């Protein structure tokens, strides 16, 4: 690892370094998991199997497509499944129909 003389860095360079270190710390576990999965997958292939065959893995489901959008905040959507969000209930109580909020 390279030694960094922190006293010679500008404030901007120190802040940039801090961002990079924070990101490296936050993603460390994910990177380790990816390495472990890659090693396991390689070993499974050497033995003539896929990793999902050995672990009984399921195929990932596709995410549900949103059906409704909040008229007051378009970033809020709902698929129509599960509990109704508060914005949906409030709009219904205010006289809107589900069709008014359909995407």
C-alpha positions as a Python dict, from the first residue, in 0.01 Angstrom:
ca = {
    (1, 'X'): (0, 0, 0),
    (2, 'X'): (124, 346, -81),
    (3, 'X'): (197, 584, 203),
    (4, 'X'): (14, 915, 159),
    (5, 'X'): (154, 1235, 308),
    (6, 'X'): (-173, 1387, 425),
    (7, 'X'): (-5, 1712, 525),
    (8, 'X'): (79, 1786, 160),
    (9, 'X'): (-277, 1741, 31),
    (10, 'X'): (-513, 2032, -25),
    (11, 'X'): (-853, 2045, 142),
    (12, 'X'): (-1019, 1940, -183),
    (13, 'X'): (-783, 1643, -220),
    (14, 'X'): (-846, 1540, 142),
    (15, 'X'): (-1224, 1554, 91),
    (16, 'X'): (-1191, 1348, -228),
    (17, 'X'): (-977, 1093, -44),
    (18, 'X'): (-1233, 1081, 237),
    (19, 'X'): (-1513, 1006, -14),
    (20, 'X'): (-1309, 727, -171),
    (21, 'X'): (-1225, 572, 167),
    (22, 'X'): (-1588, 591, 282),
    (23, 'X'): (-1705, 425, -40),
    (24, 'X'): (-1440, 152, -8),
    (25, 'X'): (-1546, 82, 351),
    (26, 'X'): (-1917, 73, 262),
    (27, 'X'): (-1867, -163, -31),
    (28, 'X'): (-1604, -387, 129),
    (29, 'X'): (-1844, -661, 240),
    (30, 'X'): (-2020, -667, -98),
    (31, 'X'): (-1686, -702, -277),
    (32, 'X'): (-1587, -988, -45),
    (33, 'X'): (-1918, -1164, -111),
    (34, 'X'): (-1871, -1127, -486),
    (35, 'X'): (-1523, -1279, -463),
    (36, 'X'): (-1654, -1569, -255),
    (37, 'X'): (-1940, -1633, -497),
    (38, 'X'): (-1703, -1628, -793),
    (39, 'X'): (-1473, -1881, -622),
    (40, 'X'): (-1766, -2107, -535),
    (41, 'X'): (-1910, -2081, -885),
    (42, 'X'): (-1575, -2175, -1036),
    (43, 'X'): (-1541, -2475, -806),
    (44, 'X'): (-1896, -2590, -889),
    (45, 'X'): (-1823, -2563, -1263),
    (46, 'X'): (-1503, -2768, -1216),
    (47, 'X'): (-1720, -3041, -1068),
    (48, 'X'): (-1979, -3022, -1348),
    (49, 'X'): (-2254, -2830, -1169),
    (50, 'X'): (-2387, -2478, -1153),
    (51, 'X'): (-2388, -2301, -819),
    (52, 'X'): (-2766, -2263, -832),
    (53, 'X'): (-2805, -2639, -882),
    (54, 'X'): (-2605, -2706, -567),
    (55, 'X'): (-2770, -2444, -351),
    (56, 'X'): (-3125, -2498, -475),
    (57, 'X'): (-3126, -2135, -585),
    (58, 'X'): (-3438, -1990, -732),
    (59, 'X'): (-3457, -1765, -1030),
    (60, 'X'): (-3502, -1402, -938),
    (61, 'X'): (-3851, -1266, -982),
    (62, 'X'): (-3907, -964, -1198),
    (63, 'X'): (-4004, -656, -1000),
    (64, 'X'): (-4370, -559, -1023),
    (65, 'X'): (-4455, -278, -1259),
    (66, 'X'): (-4615, 27, -1094),
    (67, 'X'): (-4980, 84, -1183),
    (68, 'X'): (-5049, 407, -996),
    (69, 'X'): (-4864, 736, -955),
    (70, 'X'): (-4912, 1001, -688),
    (71, 'X'): (-5052, 1308, -866),
    (72, 'X'): (-4883, 1538, -613),
    (73, 'X'): (-4543, 1364, -622),
    (74, 'X'): (-4476, 1168, -943),
    (75, 'X'): (-4176, 995, -785),
    (76, 'X'): (-4416, 794, -565),
    (77, 'X'): (-4570, 492, -733),
    (78, 'X'): (-4760, 182, -627),
    (79, 'X'): (-4799, -155, -800),
    (80, 'X'): (-5152, -212, -676),
    (81, 'X'): (-5033, -503, -463),
    (82, 'X'): (-4999, -506, -87),
    (83, 'X'): (-5105, -228, 145),
    (84, 'X'): (-5228, 92, -10),
    (85, 'X'): (-4985, 379, 45),
    (86, 'X'): (-5112, 677, 244),
    (87, 'X'): (-5103, 906, -61),
    (88, 'X'): (-5333, 663, -248),
    (89, 'X'): (-5581, 641, 40),
    (90, 'X'): (-5578, 1021, 81),
    (91, 'X'): (-5646, 1074, -289),
    (92, 'X'): (-5938, 826, -283),
    (93, 'X'): (-6084, 1002, 21),
    (94, 'X'): (-6044, 1335, -161),
    (95, 'X'): (-6266, 1205, -443),
    (96, 'X'): (-6013, 1077, -695),
    (97, 'X'): (-6069, 739, -855),
    (98, 'X'): (-5794, 479, -900),
    (99, 'X'): (-5821, 539, -1276),
    (100, 'X'): (-5726, 905, -1220),
    (101, 'X'): (-5391, 790, -1078),
    (102, 'X'): (-5331, 505, -1322),
    (103, 'X'): (-5006, 517, -1513),
}
